[in-house]
Amino acid sequence: MAAPAADTPGPGTGPAGHRIVDAQVQLGSQLAIPRAFLEYQAANAHHRLTAYGHSVRPERMLDRVLSVHQDDDADRLVAELDEAGVDEAFLVVPDYSHVARCALTPAELAGHLDKVNRRHPGRFRVFWGVDPRGGKDGLDLFERCVGDYGFAGLKLYPLCGYSPSDRRLYPYFELCEARGLPVLSHTGPGWGQLDFEYGMPLLLDEAARDFPGVNFILGHGGVTHVDEATYLCAHRPNVHLDISQFHSVLAADGWQAHVNRLFRLGISHKILFGTCWPSYRLSESLPGLVAAFAKGQPAVAGIKEADRRMIMGGNSLRLVGPARTDTQNALQDTTRTNTETERGGRT
């Protein structure tokens, strides 16, 4: 989507040329998210509603959650990004394959995401999820995702049972360092029976120290374990954080005051705007969330305009670099088709 004209700025935008990037969105599809994850999300929501005296049947709550995860091709997601004035988004896809039954194998899911990415050119930077238990097959698949599909980064979900500094991840980090790819690692709590202790930001410190040439992003780092996350960002040049899920922060004075304090800590060059959409489709509006960061809003009150622009997109674009061009995509398609034909694959 083209940047809005200077006299008609969209939500959160400044003059033409200042793009808005959502640094963490998900494919709202059961092809990418295990049903067990969604069942837990529905049960948690039902528990909260019941505590407040609302009468909702558990089956009804599950149906509602499942209904917003039918967007297999991301058409609805892109429409919502358009309405909110978001130019690009990091499409983050964790690897749940070692802890839950998934609809697709990792290789099948990677192929599907490639199709989604090509269906919506220029809208997504895909961050492919890996698990250190994937072995050589996992590393080979990541290389294919980067080389053939043009995926833009690496996604870690340590709650599945590993440290983000696990030495088995180092070959992935070496590849990221060689190709200039960022690594986004989940921090904070998760779902079901996952191990929340692996969500502590400081667990990433060893990897950040050993790979100074890799830019690491602490997913939700501006929302949970904020002291740890900002400490790392302030003292490790290659560590950043995103504020996805900001509207659910546990702050007595509300999320606007919380992020405003965060923006005043002197690390605005390390902060990435993000929403974790569409996880909150049942309770929030994406245009509303983005508009809350427009110039003059409480969340960015007193923040320099240059800092606001960095947070809303500049920092994200600096980490991923320029998007692959249509010409590069065509060359990759030709190379892949020729390779598959030589191997006896589809033509």
Secondary structure, 3 states (H helix, E strand, C coil): CCCCCCCCCCCCCCCCCCCCEEEEECCCECCCCCHHHHHHHHHHHHHHHHHCCCCCCHHHHHHHHHHCCECCCCHHHHHHHHHHCCCEEEEEECCCCCCCCCCCCHHHHHHHHHHHHHHCCCCEEEEEEECHHHHHHHHHHHHHHHHCCCCCEEEECHHHCCCCCCHHHHHHHHHHHHHCCCEEEECCCCCCCCCHHHHCHHHHHHHHHHCCCCCEEEECCCCCCHHHHHHHHHHCCCEEEECCCHHHCCCCCCHHHHHHHHHCCCCHHHEECCCCECCCCCCCCHHHHHHCCCCCCHHHCCCCHHHHHHHHHHHHHHHHCCCCCHHHHHHHHHHHHHHHHHCCCCC
